Amino acid sequence: MKRIVHKHPLAIRWFHWINFPVLFVMIWSGLLIYWAYDPYKITIGSYTLVSFFPDGFYKFLNVPRRLAEGMAWHWVFMWLFMLNGLLYVGYTFISGEWRHLVPNKNSFREAVQVTLFDLGLRKTQPPFVKYNGAQKIAYFSIMLMGVGSVLTGFAIYKPTQFSWLTNLLGGYTAARLEHFILTLGYVLFFFVHVGQVIRAGWQNFQSMITGFEIVKPNDPKRPIMDKPVIPETDPVVTPVKPALS
C-alpha cells in the first residue's frame, strides 16, 4: 500500500514560492541597473574571455535605457525580499526546522559522497534523509548570500548614509563587485537546483507544493523522516506541527 509522508511544513512552502518571483524581479531589475555601467569581464592579458554582458544580450532582453525603472523595481522588491527572508529565518528557529538546514561536522563528507554519486563516480548511494549534506550546505549558503546581498545592496545604494558599511565591505567598488558575484551565485544555484529537482522526479517536486510525498512502504528511496507515515486510504491527513526548539 502506498503511504503519504509529511515532508515540508506549510510555512516553508510559502516562503519558498514567495521568494522565487521576488528574487526573479530583483535579478531582472538589477540587470536594468547594471546596464548603465557594466565593467565586469574575465580577461587574459588583452583578450576578453567573458564579458558581462554583450550588447546583443541586453538588446535581446530589452534592457537598455531603463535605469530608473530598474532602480524603482529593485528598491520595492528589496523590502519584500528582506521581509520574506526574516520571516523564514525566524520560523526555522521557532519551529526547529533549523536542525535540518544547518550543516554539521558530517555535512561536507556527505556532500562529497552525494556529488560523486550524482556524477556517477560512486556506486553506493548515500543514506536518504530530509536534507543531505550537499543540500544543507547549499541552502544554508543561500541564506548567508541573502544577508550578503542586503548588506552590499545598502552599501552601494546609500554609500554616504551607510559609509561605515561601505568601508567595511572594502569600499563602493568592492561592494558592487561583491553584490554582482552574489547575484551570479543565485543564478548558478537556480540552474543546479532545478536540475536536481528534475532528477529527483515529480514526487519530490509535488512535496514542495502539497507538503506530502507519496511513497511505497518499503521503498529504498523513501527519505528518513521524523514525521508519522499515514496510509493513502485515510480520508483525512493531519500534519504534525514541528516541536518548538
GROMACS elastic network, one bead per residue, 0.5 to 0.9 nm:
[ bonds ]
;  ai    aj funct       b0    kb
    1   215     6  0.89135   500
    1   216     6  0.65478   500
    1   217     6  0.68290   500
    1   231     6  0.74645   500
    1   232     6  0.76237   500
    1   233     6  0.87510   500
    2   214     6  0.65346   500
    2   215     6  0.55829   500
    2   217     6  0.62830   500
    2   231     6  0.67734   500
    2   232     6  0.59635   500
    2   233     6  0.85793   500
    3   213     6  0.82260   500
    3   214     6  0.55785   500
    3   215     6  0.53857   500
    3   216     6  0.59477   500
    3   217     6  0.62868   500
    3   229     6  0.65891   500
    3   230     6  0.57584   500
    3   233     6  0.82505   500
    4   212     6  0.62491   500
    4   213     6  0.56394   500
    4   215     6  0.63544   500
    4   216     6  0.86484   500
    4   229     6  0.60189   500
    4   230     6  0.51779   500
    4   231     6  0.60036   500
    4   232     6  0.56204   500
    4   237     6  0.85174   500
    5   211     6  0.85801   500
    5   212     6  0.54123   500
    5   213     6  0.51960   500
    5   214     6  0.63068   500
    5   215     6  0.72373   500
    5   222     6  0.89549   500
    5   225     6  0.78405   500
    5   227     6  0.71576   500
    5   228     6  0.70487   500
    5   229     6  0.50861   500
    5   230     6  0.64581   500
    5   231     6  0.87800   500
    6     9     6  0.79276   500
    6   207     6  0.82184   500
    6   211     6  0.61023   500
    6   213     6  0.65439   500
    6   225     6  0.79519   500
    6   226     6  0.88230   500
    6   227     6  0.60931   500
    6   228     6  0.73814   500
    6   229     6  0.72497   500
    6   230     6  0.84030   500
    6   239     6  0.65901   500
    6   240     6  0.81649   500
    7   130     6  0.76206   500
    7   207     6  0.65537   500
    7   208     6  0.80752   500
    7   211     6  0.55353   500
    7   212     6  0.53381   500
    7   213     6  0.66743   500
    7   223     6  0.89591   500
    7   225     6  0.73868   500
    7   226     6  0.89852   500
    7   227     6  0.77138   500
    8    11     6  0.83099   500
    8    12     6  0.64528   500
    8    13     6  0.66743   500
    8   207     6  0.67812   500
    8   208     6  0.63801   500
    8   209     6  0.86855   500
    8   210     6  0.81350   500
    8   212     6  0.68802   500
    9    12     6  0.54461   500
    9    13     6  0.65473   500
    9    14     6  0.89151   500
    9   208     6  0.88880   500
    9   211     6  0.60712   500
    9   212     6  0.89703   500
    9   239     6  0.82570   500
    9   240     6  0.89980   500
    9   241     6  0.78854   500
    9   242     6  0.81829   500
   10    13     6  0.51948   500
   10    14     6  0.62894   500
   10    15     6  0.87621   500
   10   208     6  0.89468   500
   10   209     6  0.88403   500
   10   210     6  0.82005   500
   10   211     6  0.66306   500
   11    14     6  0.50832   500
   11    15     6  0.61889   500
   11    16     6  0.85182   500
   11    88     6  0.80073   500
   11    91     6  0.77842   500
   12    15     6  0.52076   500
   12    16     6  0.60956   500
   12    17     6  0.87216   500
   12    88     6  0.72228   500
   12    91     6  0.82466   500
   12    92     6  0.83285   500
   12   208     6  0.85533   500
   13    16     6  0.50517   500
   13    17     6  0.62023   500
   13    18     6  0.84811   500
   13   208     6  0.58846   500
   13   209     6  0.67010   500
   13   210     6  0.83757   500
   13   211     6  0.73893   500
   14    17     6  0.53643   500
   14    18     6  0.59852   500
   14    19     6  0.83876   500
   14   209     6  0.89615   500
   15    18     6  0.52443   500
   15    19     6  0.59768   500
   15    20     6  0.87314   500
   15    84     6  0.64055   500
   15    85     6  0.78650   500
   15    87     6  0.80540   500
   15    88     6  0.62289   500
   16    19     6  0.53199   500
   16    20     6  0.65311   500
   16    88     6  0.87999   500
   16   208     6  0.84000   500
   17    20     6  0.53590   500
   17    21     6  0.73670   500
   17   208     6  0.88473   500
   17   209     6  0.87906   500
   18    21     6  0.61893   500
   18    22     6  0.64635   500
   18    23     6  0.87226   500
   18    81     6  0.89151   500
   18    84     6  0.75490   500
   19    22     6  0.50787   500
   19    23     6  0.58052   500
   19    24     6  0.83259   500
   19    80     6  0.86247   500
   19    81     6  0.68758   500
   19    84     6  0.69244   500
   19    85     6  0.80844   500
   20    23     6  0.54038   500
   20    24     6  0.61763   500
   20    25     6  0.88293   500
   21    25     6  0.62170   500
   21    26     6  0.85490   500
   22    25     6  0.53103   500
   22    26     6  0.62412   500
   22    27     6  0.87811   500
   22    77     6  0.63781   500
   22    78     6  0.82920   500
   22    80     6  0.70862   500
   22    81     6  0.62844   500
   23    27     6  0.61679   500
   23    28     6  0.85127   500
   23    77     6  0.81873   500
   23    78     6  0.87987   500
   23    81     6  0.70246   500
   23   186     6  0.86793   500
   24    27     6  0.52678   500
   24    28     6  0.61280   500
   24    29     6  0.85479   500
   25    29     6  0.58761   500
   25    30     6  0.81616   500
   25    73     6  0.75028   500
   25    74     6  0.74106   500
   25    77     6  0.72256   500
   26    29     6  0.53074   500
   26    30     6  0.58710   500
   26    31     6  0.85702   500
   26    70     6  0.89305   500
   26    73     6  0.74872   500
   26    74     6  0.54762   500
   26    75     6  0.86163   500
   26    77     6  0.64188   500
   26    78     6  0.70508   500
   26    81     6  0.83749   500
   27    31     6  0.62169   500
   27    32     6  0.88471   500
   27    74     6  0.82763   500
   27   183     6  0.69574   500
   27   186     6  0.87733   500
   27   187     6  0.86464   500
   28    31     6  0.51806   500
   28    32     6  0.66729   500
   28    33     6  0.89902   500
   28    70     6  0.78979   500
   28    74     6  0.85072   500
   29    32     6  0.50424   500
   29    33     6  0.64824   500
   29    34     6  0.86770   500
   29    67     6  0.85729   500
   29    69     6  0.76801   500
   29    71     6  0.68174   500
   29    72     6  0.82814   500
   29    73     6  0.60285   500
   29    74     6  0.54218   500
   30    33     6  0.50462   500
   30    34     6  0.60257   500
   30    35     6  0.86485   500
   30    70     6  0.63844   500
   30    71     6  0.75311   500
   30    73     6  0.87222   500
   30    74     6  0.64438   500
   30   183     6  0.88081   500
   31    35     6  0.61611   500
   31    58     6  0.88193   500
   31    63     6  0.74136   500
   31    67     6  0.89865   500
   31    70     6  0.75875   500
   32    35     6  0.54831   500
   32    36     6  0.75131   500
   32    58     6  0.88697   500
   32    63     6  0.55792   500
   32    64     6  0.71527   500
   32    65     6  0.78685   500
   32    66     6  0.58159   500
   32    67     6  0.54847   500
   32    68     6  0.84183   500
   32    69     6  0.76329   500
   32    71     6  0.78111   500
   33    36     6  0.59296   500
   33    37     6  0.78460   500
   33    63     6  0.89772   500
   33    66     6  0.75010   500
   33    68     6  0.77418   500
   33    69     6  0.84215   500
   33    70     6  0.54694   500
   33    71     6  0.62920   500
   33    74     6  0.86742   500
   34    37     6  0.56208   500
   34    38     6  0.56564   500
   34    67     6  0.80918   500
   34   180     6  0.88729   500
   35    38     6  0.55981   500
   35    53     6  0.83571   500
   35    58     6  0.76630   500
   35    63     6  0.71262   500
   35    64     6  0.65670   500
   35    65     6  0.79487   500
   35    66     6  0.84606   500
   35    67     6  0.75229   500
   36    64     6  0.78954   500
   36    65     6  0.75548   500
   36    66     6  0.85970   500
   36    67     6  0.65952   500
   38    41     6  0.86354   500
   38    51     6  0.89071   500
   38    52     6  0.67820   500
   38    53     6  0.73000   500
   39    51     6  0.84657   500
   39    52     6  0.75666   500
   40    50     6  0.88343   500
   40    51     6  0.66042   500
   40    52     6  0.56232   500
   40    53     6  0.81281   500
   40   177     6  0.81721   500
   41    48     6  0.69201   500
   41    49     6  0.75336   500
   41    50     6  0.55358   500
   41    52     6  0.55846   500
   41    53     6  0.80553   500
   42    47     6  0.87214   500
   42    48     6  0.59717   500
   42    49     6  0.54840   500
   42    50     6  0.50632   500
   42    51     6  0.64542   500
   42    52     6  0.84266   500
   43    46     6  0.66678   500
   43    47     6  0.54921   500
   43    49     6  0.52778   500
   43    50     6  0.70218   500
   43    51     6  0.84800   500
   44    47     6  0.52374   500
   44    48     6  0.63955   500
   44    49     6  0.70522   500
   45    48     6  0.79614   500
   48    51     6  0.67984   500
   50    53     6  0.79714   500
   50    54     6  0.88425   500
   51    54     6  0.61021   500
   53    56     6  0.83101   500
   53    57     6  0.64369   500
   53    58     6  0.72534   500
   54    57     6  0.54134   500
   54    58     6  0.68623   500
   55    58     6  0.52076   500
   55    59     6  0.62395   500
   55    60     6  0.85735   500
   55    64     6  0.89741   500
   56    59     6  0.51078   500
   56    60     6  0.59858   500
   56    61     6  0.86530   500
   57    60     6  0.52131   500
   57    61     6  0.64534   500
   57    62     6  0.85987   500
   57    63     6  0.85017   500
   58    61     6  0.53372   500
   58    62     6  0.59786   500
   58    63     6  0.50071   500
   58    64     6  0.63119   500
   59    63     6  0.61351   500
   59    64     6  0.67592   500
   60    63     6  0.77942   500
   61    64     6  0.86460   500
   62    65     6  0.88377   500
   62    66     6  0.87073   500
   63    66     6  0.62916   500
   63    67     6  0.86090   500
   64    67     6  0.78538   500
   65    68     6  0.82886   500
   65    69     6  0.89854   500
   66    69     6  0.53418   500
   66    70     6  0.61287   500
   66    71     6  0.87586   500
   67    70     6  0.50788   500
   67    71     6  0.62369   500
   67    72     6  0.87101   500
   68    71     6  0.52035   500
   68    72     6  0.62815   500
   68    73     6  0.87877   500
   69    72     6  0.52098   500
   69    73     6  0.63143   500
   69    74     6  0.84926   500
   70    73     6  0.53186   500
   70    74     6  0.59246   500
   70    75     6  0.85029   500
   71    74     6  0.50426   500
   71    75     6  0.60189   500
   71    76     6  0.86260   500
   72    75     6  0.53849   500
   72    76     6  0.63781   500
   72    77     6  0.87336   500
   73    76     6  0.53316   500
   73    77     6  0.61166   500
   73    78     6  0.83291   500
   74    77     6  0.54277   500
   74    78     6  0.58859   500
   74    79     6  0.89901   500
   75    78     6  0.51415   500
   75    79     6  0.70377   500
   76    79     6  0.58258   500
   76    80     6  0.71505   500
   77    81     6  0.60506   500
   77    82     6  0.85293   500
   78    82     6  0.61513   500
   78    83     6  0.85807   500
   78   150     6  0.79020   500
   78   153     6  0.89297   500
   79    82     6  0.50774   500
   79    83     6  0.60518   500
   79    84     6  0.85022   500
   80    83     6  0.50889   500
   80    84     6  0.59884   500
   80    85     6  0.83377   500
   81    84     6  0.53652   500
   81    85     6  0.60714   500
   81    86     6  0.86204   500
   81   146     6  0.85672   500
   81   150     6  0.88555   500
   82    85     6  0.50827   500
   82    86     6  0.60706   500
   82    87     6  0.85815   500
   82   146     6  0.82937   500
   82   147     6  0.86302   500
   82   150     6  0.74765   500
   83    86     6  0.51843   500
   83    87     6  0.61602   500
   83    88     6  0.84811   500
   84    87     6  0.52349   500
   84    88     6  0.60526   500
   84    89     6  0.86678   500
   85    88     6  0.50377   500
   85    89     6  0.61750   500
   85    90     6  0.84580   500
   85   143     6  0.79297   500
   85   146     6  0.76453   500
   85   147     6  0.87234   500
   86    89     6  0.52573   500
   86    90     6  0.59991   500
   86    91     6  0.84693   500
   87    90     6  0.50295   500
   87    91     6  0.59708   500
   87    92     6  0.85865   500
   88    91     6  0.51502   500
   88    92     6  0.62376   500
   88    93     6  0.88032   500
   89    92     6  0.52233   500
   89    93     6  0.64771   500
   89    94     6  0.87699   500
   89    98     6  0.82473   500
   89   143     6  0.83185   500
   90    93     6  0.53877   500
   90    94     6  0.62245   500
   90    95     6  0.85422   500
   91    94     6  0.50978   500
   91    95     6  0.57889   500
   91    96     6  0.80370   500
   91    97     6  0.77465   500
   91    98     6  0.86769   500
   92    95     6  0.53657   500
   92    96     6  0.56714   500
   92    99     6  0.83480   500
   92   101     6  0.86590   500
   93    96     6  0.52376   500
   93    97     6  0.65079   500
   93    98     6  0.56633   500
   93    99     6  0.85155   500
   93   244     6  0.83307   500
   93   245     6  0.69152   500
   94    97     6  0.78872   500
   94    98     6  0.86443   500
   94   243     6  0.87371   500
   94   244     6  0.58650   500
   94   245     6  0.60826   500
   95    98     6  0.78342   500
   95   241     6  0.82650   500
   95   242     6  0.56973   500
   95   243     6  0.61177   500
   95   245     6  0.61813   500
   96    99     6  0.60078   500
   96   100     6  0.81614   500
   96   242     6  0.67991   500
   96   243     6  0.65053   500
   96   244     6  0.57086   500
   97   100     6  0.55924   500
   97   101     6  0.69104   500
   97   242     6  0.76148   500
   97   243     6  0.89847   500
   97   245     6  0.85752   500
   98   102     6  0.58970   500
   99   102     6  0.59085   500
   99   103     6  0.84895   500
  100   103     6  0.81167   500
  100   130     6  0.71385   500
  100   131     6  0.64211   500
  100   132     6  0.89200   500
  100   136     6  0.73282   500
  101   131     6  0.71518   500
  101   135     6  0.79713   500
  101   137     6  0.78610   500
  101   139     6  0.67983   500
  101   140     6  0.62522   500
  102   136     6  0.60479   500
  102   137     6  0.74588   500
  102   139     6  0.84130   500
  102   140     6  0.61222   500
  103   106     6  0.77449   500
  103   107     6  0.54635   500
  103   108     6  0.79737   500
  103   133     6  0.68485   500
  103   134     6  0.88954   500
  103   135     6  0.89400   500
  103   136     6  0.53966   500
  103   137     6  0.58429   500
  103   140     6  0.73790   500
  104   107     6  0.53173   500
  104   108     6  0.80628   500
  104   133     6  0.82602   500
  104   136     6  0.86978   500
  105   108     6  0.71532   500
  105   109     6  0.82302   500
  106   109     6  0.54636   500
  106   110     6  0.61605   500
  106   111     6  0.85890   500
  106   133     6  0.73082   500
  107   110     6  0.50173   500
  107   111     6  0.59238   500
  107   112     6  0.86459   500
  107   132     6  0.74364   500
  107   134     6  0.69046   500
  107   135     6  0.89536   500
  107   136     6  0.72108   500
  107   137     6  0.72074   500
  108   112     6  0.63141   500
  108   113     6  0.87043   500
  108   133     6  0.61556   500
  108   134     6  0.71947   500
  108   137     6  0.77225   500
  109   112     6  0.52702   500
  109   113     6  0.64293   500
  109   114     6  0.87746   500
  109   133     6  0.74252   500
  109   134     6  0.89654   500
  110   113     6  0.50285   500
  110   114     6  0.61161   500
  110   115     6  0.85338   500
  110   126     6  0.74916   500
  110   132     6  0.69061   500
  110   134     6  0.67923   500
  111   114     6  0.50957   500
  111   115     6  0.60527   500
  111   116     6  0.85351   500
  111   132     6  0.71330   500
  111   135     6  0.77274   500
  111   136     6  0.86263   500
  111   137     6  0.78824   500
  112   115     6  0.51195   500
  112   116     6  0.61021   500
  112   117     6  0.85326   500
  112   133     6  0.82477   500
  112   134     6  0.75215   500
  113   116     6  0.52222   500
  113   117     6  0.61518   500
  113   118     6  0.86229   500
  113   122     6  0.73652   500
  113   124     6  0.87546   500
  113   125     6  0.81666   500
  113   126     6  0.66255   500
  113   133     6  0.87659   500
  113   134     6  0.88032   500
  114   117     6  0.50960   500
  114   118     6  0.60977   500
  114   119     6  0.85866   500
  114   122     6  0.84717   500
  114   125     6  0.75915   500
  114   126     6  0.62863   500
  114   132     6  0.77943   500
  114   133     6  0.76825   500
  114   134     6  0.67599   500
  115   118     6  0.50991   500
  115   119     6  0.61585   500
  115   120     6  0.86039   500
  115   121     6  0.84902   500
  115   122     6  0.86383   500
  115   134     6  0.75577   500
  116   119     6  0.51309   500
  116   120     6  0.62142   500
  116   122     6  0.52587   500
  116   123     6  0.86489   500
  117   120     6  0.50459   500
  117   121     6  0.56761   500
  117   123     6  0.63680   500
  117   124     6  0.71785   500
  117   125     6  0.63998   500
  117   126     6  0.77948   500
  118   121     6  0.75747   500
  118   122     6  0.79171   500
  119   122     6  0.76710   500
  120   123     6  0.69844   500
  122   125     6  0.75033   500
  125   128     6  0.84613   500
  126   132     6  0.84910   500
  127   132     6  0.81938   500
  127   223     6  0.83533   500
  127   224     6  0.84356   500
  128   131     6  0.80215   500
  128   132     6  0.70913   500
  128   220     6  0.84701   500
  128   221     6  0.69139   500
  128   222     6  0.70147   500
  128   224     6  0.59286   500
  129   132     6  0.58400   500
  129   222     6  0.85360   500
  129   225     6  0.68026   500
  130   223     6  0.59203   500
  130   224     6  0.64197   500
  130   225     6  0.63233   500
  130   226     6  0.88671   500
  131   134     6  0.78719   500
  131   135     6  0.55450   500
  131   136     6  0.60045   500
  131   223     6  0.88517   500
  132   135     6  0.52985   500
  132   136     6  0.61948   500
  132   137     6  0.87352   500
  133   136     6  0.51285   500
  133   137     6  0.62556   500
  133   138     6  0.85744   500
  134   137     6  0.52773   500
  134   138     6  0.61064   500
  134   139     6  0.85932   500
  135   139     6  0.58931   500
  135   140     6  0.82196   500
  136   139     6  0.53389   500
  136   140     6  0.58681   500
  136   141     6  0.82204   500
  137   140     6  0.52985   500
  137   141     6  0.58760   500
  137   142     6  0.85503   500
  138   141     6  0.51069   500
  138   142     6  0.62264   500
  138   143     6  0.88595   500
  138   189     6  0.80606   500
  139   142     6  0.50673   500
  139   143     6  0.65070   500
  139   144     6  0.88693   500
  140   143     6  0.51718   500
  140   144     6  0.64664   500
  140   145     6  0.86523   500
  141   144     6  0.50418   500
  141   145     6  0.60264   500
  141   146     6  0.85459   500
  142   146     6  0.61391   500
  142   147     6  0.87714   500
  142   185     6  0.86563   500
  142   186     6  0.77063   500
  142   189     6  0.83526   500
  143   146     6  0.50512   500
  143   147     6  0.65954   500
  143   148     6  0.87547   500
  144   147     6  0.51608   500
  144   148     6  0.62543   500
  144   149     6  0.86619   500
  145   149     6  0.60092   500
  145   150     6  0.86166   500
  145   182     6  0.64303   500
  145   183     6  0.88738   500
  145   185     6  0.82949   500
  145   186     6  0.83385   500
  146   149     6  0.50825   500
  146   150     6  0.63638   500
  146   151     6  0.87316   500
  146   182     6  0.84345   500
  147   150     6  0.52825   500
  147   151     6  0.62910   500
  147   152     6  0.86409   500
  148   151     6  0.51927   500
  148   152     6  0.59975   500
  148   153     6  0.81623   500
  148   178     6  0.83481   500
  148   179     6  0.76151   500
  148   182     6  0.75964   500
  149   152     6  0.52910   500
  149   153     6  0.56927   500
  149   154     6  0.85161   500
  149   178     6  0.82348   500
  149   179     6  0.58090   500
  149   180     6  0.88488   500
  149   182     6  0.65875   500
  149   183     6  0.78840   500
  150   154     6  0.62284   500
  150   155     6  0.85538   500
  150   179     6  0.86966   500
  151   154     6  0.53743   500
  151   155     6  0.62014   500
  151   156     6  0.88753   500
  151   165     6  0.76294   500
  151   166     6  0.87716   500
  151   169     6  0.87395   500
  151   175     6  0.88228   500
  151   179     6  0.87555   500
  152   156     6  0.62870   500
  152   157     6  0.84813   500
  152   165     6  0.82022   500
  152   166     6  0.75767   500
  152   169     6  0.74010   500
  152   172     6  0.89940   500
  152   175     6  0.54056   500
  152   176     6  0.68937   500
  152   178     6  0.69410   500
  152   179     6  0.55928   500
  153   156     6  0.54657   500
  153   157     6  0.59830   500
  153   158     6  0.83769   500
  153   175     6  0.79610   500
  153   176     6  0.78197   500
  153   179     6  0.66090   500
  154   157     6  0.50535   500
  154   158     6  0.56762   500
  154   159     6  0.73848   500
  154   162     6  0.71792   500
  154   165     6  0.81575   500
  154   166     6  0.82291   500
  155   158     6  0.56844   500
  155   159     6  0.51024   500
  155   160     6  0.84622   500
  155   161     6  0.86489   500
  155   162     6  0.60109   500
  155   163     6  0.71888   500
  155   164     6  0.85899   500
  155   165     6  0.58463   500
  155   167     6  0.84330   500
  155   169     6  0.79063   500
  155   171     6  0.84211   500
  155   172     6  0.70122   500
  155   175     6  0.66593   500
  155   176     6  0.82009   500
  156   159     6  0.52834   500
  156   162     6  0.87233   500
  156   166     6  0.70283   500
  156   171     6  0.88469   500
  156   172     6  0.58935   500
  156   173     6  0.83470   500
  156   175     6  0.65009   500
  156   176     6  0.61705   500
  156   179     6  0.86758   500
  157   160     6  0.88558   500
  157   162     6  0.88596   500
  158   161     6  0.54100   500
  158   162     6  0.58004   500
  158   163     6  0.77560   500
  158   166     6  0.86131   500
  159   162     6  0.52263   500
  159   163     6  0.51009   500
  159   164     6  0.84644   500
  159   165     6  0.79322   500
  159   166     6  0.58983   500
  159   167     6  0.87394   500
  159   171     6  0.86250   500
  159   172     6  0.68643   500
  160   164     6  0.85714   500
  160   166     6  0.83403   500
  161   164     6  0.83362   500
  162   165     6  0.53224   500
  162   166     6  0.62709   500
  162   167     6  0.86553   500
  163   167     6  0.59800   500
  163   168     6  0.83626   500
  163   171     6  0.84791   500
  163   172     6  0.89887   500
  164   167     6  0.52045   500
  164   168     6  0.60546   500
  164   169     6  0.87160   500
  165   169     6  0.62731   500
  165   170     6  0.87771   500
  165   171     6  0.84877   500
  166   169     6  0.52438   500
  166   170     6  0.65298   500
  166   171     6  0.50576   500
  166   172     6  0.58545   500
  166   174     6  0.86440   500
  166   175     6  0.66824   500
  167   170     6  0.51098   500
  167   172     6  0.74539   500
  167   175     6  0.87136   500
  168   171     6  0.70959   500
  169   172     6  0.79021   500
  169   174     6  0.67637   500
  169   175     6  0.56243   500
  169   178     6  0.85170   500
  170   173     6  0.76678   500
  170   174     6  0.53533   500
  170   175     6  0.64255   500
  171   174     6  0.54443   500
  171   175     6  0.60623   500
  171   176     6  0.86282   500
  172   175     6  0.51281   500
  172   176     6  0.61216   500
  172   177     6  0.86438   500
  173   176     6  0.52832   500
  173   177     6  0.63536   500
  173   178     6  0.87140   500
  174   177     6  0.51267   500
  174   178     6  0.61357   500
  174   179     6  0.85872   500
  175   178     6  0.50056   500
  175   179     6  0.61025   500
  175   180     6  0.85938   500
  176   179     6  0.50265   500
  176   180     6  0.62052   500
  176   181     6  0.86830   500
  177   180     6  0.50233   500
  177   181     6  0.61685   500
  177   182     6  0.86134   500
  178   181     6  0.51218   500
  178   182     6  0.61953   500
  178   183     6  0.86526   500
  179   182     6  0.52348   500
  179   183     6  0.63722   500
  179   184     6  0.88950   500
  180   183     6  0.50836   500
  180   184     6  0.64177   500
  180   185     6  0.86815   500
  181   184     6  0.50866   500
  181   185     6  0.62357   500
  181   186     6  0.88558   500
  182   186     6  0.64561   500
  182   187     6  0.88853   500
  183   186     6  0.51393   500
  183   187     6  0.65218   500
  183   188     6  0.87419   500
  184   187     6  0.51133   500
  184   188     6  0.61918   500
  184   189     6  0.85576   500
  185   188     6  0.50779   500
  185   189     6  0.60388   500
  185   190     6  0.85183   500
  186   189     6  0.50356   500
  186   190     6  0.60781   500
  186   191     6  0.88353   500
  187   190     6  0.50746   500
  187   191     6  0.65411   500
  187   192     6  0.87979   500
  188   191     6  0.54515   500
  188   192     6  0.63280   500
  188   193     6  0.84756   500
  189   192     6  0.51655   500
  189   193     6  0.57627   500
  189   194     6  0.84101   500
  190   193     6  0.50756   500
  190   194     6  0.60440   500
  190   195     6  0.84468   500
  191   194     6  0.52485   500
  191   195     6  0.60745   500
  191   196     6  0.86053   500
  192   195     6  0.50776   500
  192   196     6  0.61651   500
  192   197     6  0.86295   500
  193   196     6  0.51539   500
  193   197     6  0.61849   500
  193   198     6  0.86770   500
  194   197     6  0.50249   500
  194   198     6  0.61949   500
  194   199     6  0.85222   500
  195   198     6  0.51966   500
  195   199     6  0.61507   500
  195   200     6  0.86461   500
  196   200     6  0.60494   500
  196   201     6  0.86849   500
  197   200     6  0.50754   500
  197   201     6  0.63943   500
  197   202     6  0.80718   500
  197   204     6  0.69756   500
  197   205     6  0.63988   500
  198   201     6  0.53159   500
  198   202     6  0.73600   500
  198   204     6  0.87421   500
  198   205     6  0.79878   500
  199   202     6  0.89135   500
  200   203     6  0.78283   500
  200   204     6  0.60880   500
  200   205     6  0.79259   500
  201   204     6  0.57312   500
  201   205     6  0.67380   500
  201   206     6  0.89034   500
  202   205     6  0.50949   500
  202   206     6  0.59657   500
  202   207     6  0.86094   500
  203   206     6  0.50143   500
  203   207     6  0.62674   500
  203   212     6  0.87278   500
  203   213     6  0.59439   500
  203   214     6  0.68464   500
  203   215     6  0.83835   500
  204   207     6  0.53050   500
  204   208     6  0.71101   500
  204   212     6  0.89257   500
  204   213     6  0.68212   500
  205   208     6  0.55621   500
  205   209     6  0.70503   500
  205   213     6  0.89409   500
  206   209     6  0.51441   500
  206   210     6  0.61001   500
  206   211     6  0.75581   500
  206   212     6  0.74376   500
  206   213     6  0.69738   500
  207   210     6  0.52396   500
  207   213     6  0.50929   500
  207   214     6  0.85054   500
  208   211     6  0.54649   500
  208   212     6  0.76853   500
  208   213     6  0.88550   500
  209   212     6  0.81139   500
  210   213     6  0.80362   500
  211   239     6  0.89538   500
  214   232     6  0.77761   500
  215   218     6  0.83983   500
  215   219     6  0.67412   500
  215   221     6  0.84662   500
  215   222     6  0.64214   500
  216   219     6  0.50032   500
  216   220     6  0.87432   500
  216   222     6  0.76199   500
  217   220     6  0.88779   500
  217   222     6  0.81386   500
  217   229     6  0.88942   500
  218   221     6  0.86651   500
  218   222     6  0.78662   500
  219   222     6  0.54819   500
  220   223     6  0.82017   500
  222   225     6  0.85624   500
  225   228     6  0.79196   500
  225   229     6  0.87436   500
  227   239     6  0.83167   500
  227   240     6  0.70607   500
  227   242     6  0.87804   500
  228   239     6  0.85928   500
  228   240     6  0.79298   500
  230   233     6  0.84791   500
  230   234     6  0.72617   500
  230   237     6  0.72436   500
  230   238     6  0.88472   500
  231   234     6  0.57102   500
  231   237     6  0.89445   500
  232   235     6  0.80266   500
  232   237     6  0.87476   500
  233   236     6  0.88244   500
  234   237     6  0.68842   500
  240   243     6  0.87963   500
  241   244     6  0.88727   500
  242   245     6  0.88642   500
